[in-house]
């Protein structure tokens, strides 16, 4: 097991670095989902990851993902504001 260390400026930067590194770094593994709604699909995950965010309060708190990538956002600002209350 190889730990992955990520040092990021803010939360969106940390998210993008995690996405990038999960495909580029050692310390990750891939497995096939064997039950549930995603059965048969492959998933990658870190063995162990530590993320240091220098400025966690800088806005925006969620990453801005270009629509042409067709990737869903990991969260919404409404959820974050509700959670922070």
Residue pairs with C-beta under 8 A, 6 or more apart in sequence:
1 27
1 47
1 48
2 25
2 26
2 27
2 47
2 48
3 27
3 47
3 48
3 49
3 50
4 21
4 25
4 27
4 28
4 46
4 47
4 48
4 49
4 50
5 49
5 50
5 52
6 14
6 17
6 18
6 21
6 49
6 50
6 51
6 52
7 51
7 52
7 54
8 14
8 17
8 51
8 52
8 53
8 54
9 53
9 54
9 55
9 58
10 53
10 54
10 55
10 56
10 58
11 53
11 56
11 58
11 61
11 62
11 63
12 60
12 61
12 62
12 63
12 64
13 53
14 51
14 53
15 63
15 74
16 63
17 51
18 46
18 49
18 51
21 28
22 28
22 44
22 45
22 46
23 44
27 46
27 47
27 48
27 49
28 44
28 45
28 46
28 47
29 44
29 45
29 47
30 42
30 43
30 44
31 42
31 43
31 45
32 40
32 41
32 42
32 43
33 39
33 40
33 41
33 42
33 43
60 77
61 77
61 80
62 73
62 74
62 75
62 76
62 77
62 80
63 73
63 74
65 71
65 72
65 73
